[in-house]
């Protein structure tokens, strides 16, 4: 058996210590683990402490609007095993609260803050949930699938007819916008 195969088998065996997880091997260097929300911190502790997945490269969020859930994906890398584990868990959209893993992976604070700002998920125990990109933003979290950016813009800005001379020249030569954006879209009220 090759060393890589031995490490893969060893990791699969270690992961069975967490109950109720589903493991899908994407390749020899990529593993997807689906885990219940209450078991995710234990999985991350196990990966970091016993399996050398010491680098949290990202936490991403997917809004499953029809399911009423957010999917949080924790991407952890092992320099020793040269492999990536993506741990997937789902939480209810409402109230949209989960536990911070800052105490396991310090960089989690940045990713949690970003997800809070863009999706509205609050991470209990995270050191800072304040805005850092959308500091002047007063709207709802803009990455949620139920956020209607066009409606928000229409409610907050006045449209002005923008028709400078240079654009008029382009239109006179046959260029420019053929159909206005508001004429292209289907009305959401239909």
C-alpha positions as CSV (number, residue, x, y, z in Angstrom):
1,X,0.0,0.0,0.0
2,X,1.3,3.4,-0.9
3,X,1.9,6.1,1.8
4,X,-0.9,8.3,0.3
5,X,-3.3,5.3,0.4
6,X,-2.3,4.6,4.0
7,X,-3.0,8.2,5.0
8,X,-6.3,8.2,3.2
9,X,-7.4,5.0,5.0
10,X,-6.1,6.4,8.3
11,X,-8.1,9.7,7.9
12,X,-11.3,7.8,6.9
13,X,-10.9,5.7,10.1
14,X,-10.3,8.8,12.3
15,X,-13.4,10.5,10.8
16,X,-15.6,7.6,11.8
17,X,-15.2,8.8,15.4
18,X,-17.8,11.6,14.7
19,X,-21.3,10.1,14.6
20,X,-23.7,10.8,11.7
21,X,-21.2,12.2,9.2
22,X,-21.3,11.4,5.5
23,X,-17.9,11.2,3.8
24,X,-17.5,11.6,0.0
25,X,-14.0,11.4,-1.5
26,X,-13.8,13.8,-4.4
27,X,-10.2,12.7,-5.2
28,X,-7.2,11.4,-3.3
29,X,-6.5,15.0,-2.1
30,X,-10.1,16.3,-1.7
31,X,-12.7,15.1,0.8
32,X,-16.2,16.4,1.4
33,X,-17.7,15.7,4.8
34,X,-21.4,16.5,5.6
35,X,-22.0,16.9,9.3
36,X,-24.8,18.0,11.6
37,X,-24.4,21.5,12.9
38,X,-24.0,20.4,16.5
39,X,-21.1,18.1,15.6
40,X,-19.1,20.4,13.3
41,X,-16.9,21.9,16.1
42,X,-15.9,18.4,17.2
43,X,-15.1,17.5,13.6
44,X,-12.9,20.6,13.2
45,X,-11.2,19.9,16.6
46,X,-10.5,16.3,15.4
47,X,-9.2,17.5,12.0
48,X,-6.9,20.1,13.5
49,X,-5.6,18.2,16.5
50,X,-5.3,14.6,15.3
51,X,-5.2,14.9,11.5
52,X,-3.0,18.0,11.0
53,X,-5.6,20.1,9.1
54,X,-4.1,23.3,10.6
55,X,-5.0,25.8,7.9
56,X,-8.5,27.1,7.6
57,X,-8.5,28.5,4.1
58,X,-12.1,29.7,4.0
59,X,-15.6,29.5,5.3
60,X,-18.2,29.9,2.6
61,X,-22.0,30.3,2.8
62,X,-24.7,29.1,0.5
63,X,-28.3,30.4,0.9
64,X,-30.8,27.6,0.3
65,X,-33.8,29.8,0.2
66,X,-36.3,27.1,-0.7
67,X,-35.0,24.8,2.1
68,X,-35.0,27.7,4.7
69,X,-31.3,27.0,5.4
70,X,-27.8,28.3,5.1
71,X,-25.1,25.9,4.3
72,X,-21.7,26.7,5.9
73,X,-18.7,25.2,4.3
74,X,-15.4,25.1,6.3
75,X,-12.4,24.4,4.0
76,X,-9.4,23.1,5.9
77,X,-6.0,22.2,4.5
78,X,-3.3,19.8,5.7
79,X,0.2,20.6,4.7
80,X,1.4,17.1,5.8
81,X,-1.3,15.2,3.9
82,X,-1.4,17.7,1.1
83,X,-5.2,17.5,1.1
84,X,-8.3,19.6,1.6
85,X,-11.4,18.7,3.6
86,X,-14.6,20.7,3.0
87,X,-16.9,20.3,6.0
88,X,-20.5,21.1,5.1
89,X,-23.2,21.8,7.6
90,X,-26.6,23.4,7.4
91,X,-28.3,25.8,9.8
92,X,-31.8,27.3,9.8
93,X,-32.1,30.7,8.0
94,X,-34.2,31.9,10.9
95,X,-32.8,32.8,13.3
96,X,-29.5,32.4,11.3
97,X,-27.3,31.9,14.4
98,X,-24.4,29.5,14.7
99,X,-21.4,29.1,17.0
100,X,-18.0,30.6,16.2
101,X,-15.1,28.3,15.6
102,X,-12.7,31.2,16.3
103,X,-11.3,29.2,19.3
104,X,-10.3,26.4,17.0
105,X,-9.1,28.4,14.0
106,X,-8.3,32.1,14.7
107,X,-8.8,33.1,11.0
108,X,-12.4,32.1,11.3
109,X,-13.2,35.5,12.8
110,X,-12.6,37.2,9.4
111,X,-14.7,34.7,7.5
112,X,-17.5,34.8,10.1
113,X,-17.6,38.6,10.0
114,X,-17.8,38.5,6.2
115,X,-20.7,36.0,6.3
116,X,-22.5,38.0,9.0
117,X,-22.2,41.1,6.9
118,X,-23.3,39.5,3.6
119,X,-25.8,36.9,4.7
120,X,-26.8,38.0,8.2
121,X,-25.6,34.9,10.0
122,X,-24.6,35.7,13.5
123,X,-21.7,33.7,15.0
124,X,-22.0,33.5,18.8
125,X,-18.6,33.9,20.4
126,X,-16.9,35.5,17.4
127,X,-14.7,38.5,18.5
128,X,-16.2,41.0,16.0
129,X,-19.4,41.0,14.1
130,X,-19.3,44.7,13.1
131,X,-19.4,45.8,9.4
132,X,-16.1,46.2,7.6
133,X,-17.0,46.4,3.9
134,X,-20.5,47.7,3.8
135,X,-20.0,50.4,6.5
136,X,-22.5,52.8,5.0
137,X,-25.0,50.1,4.0
138,X,-28.5,50.3,5.6
139,X,-30.2,47.5,3.6
140,X,-30.6,43.8,4.3
141,X,-27.7,41.4,3.8
142,X,-27.1,41.7,0.1
143,X,-26.1,38.1,-0.6
144,X,-29.3,36.5,0.5
145,X,-31.3,35.1,-2.3
146,X,-34.4,36.9,-1.3
147,X,-32.6,40.3,-1.6
148,X,-34.0,42.1,-4.6
149,X,-31.2,44.4,-5.6
150,X,-33.2,46.1,-8.4
151,X,-36.1,46.9,-6.0
152,X,-33.6,48.2,-3.4
153,X,-31.9,50.5,-5.9
154,X,-35.3,51.8,-7.1
155,X,-36.4,52.5,-3.5
156,X,-33.2,54.3,-2.6
157,X,-32.1,56.2,-5.7
158,X,-33.6,58.6,-8.1
159,X,-33.1,57.8,-11.8
160,X,-31.7,60.5,-14.0
161,X,-31.7,60.6,-17.7
162,X,-28.0,60.2,-18.6
163,X,-27.5,61.2,-22.1
164,X,-24.1,63.1,-22.6
165,X,-23.0,64.3,-26.0
166,X,-20.5,61.5,-26.5
167,X,-23.3,58.9,-26.0
168,X,-25.5,60.8,-28.4
169,X,-22.8,60.5,-31.0
170,X,-22.5,56.8,-30.5
171,X,-26.2,56.3,-30.8
172,X,-26.3,58.5,-34.0
173,X,-23.7,56.1,-35.5
174,X,-25.9,53.1,-34.7
175,X,-24.3,52.0,-31.4
176,X,-25.4,52.3,-27.8
177,X,-28.2,50.5,-25.9
178,X,-30.8,49.1,-28.1
179,X,-33.3,48.1,-25.3
180,X,-33.3,49.9,-22.0
181,X,-32.7,47.5,-19.0
182,X,-36.2,48.3,-17.5
183,X,-37.8,47.2,-20.8
184,X,-35.8,44.0,-20.9
185,X,-36.8,42.6,-17.5
186,X,-39.9,40.7,-16.7
187,X,-42.0,42.5,-14.1
188,X,-42.0,40.6,-10.8
189,X,-45.6,41.7,-10.4
190,X,-46.9,39.7,-13.3
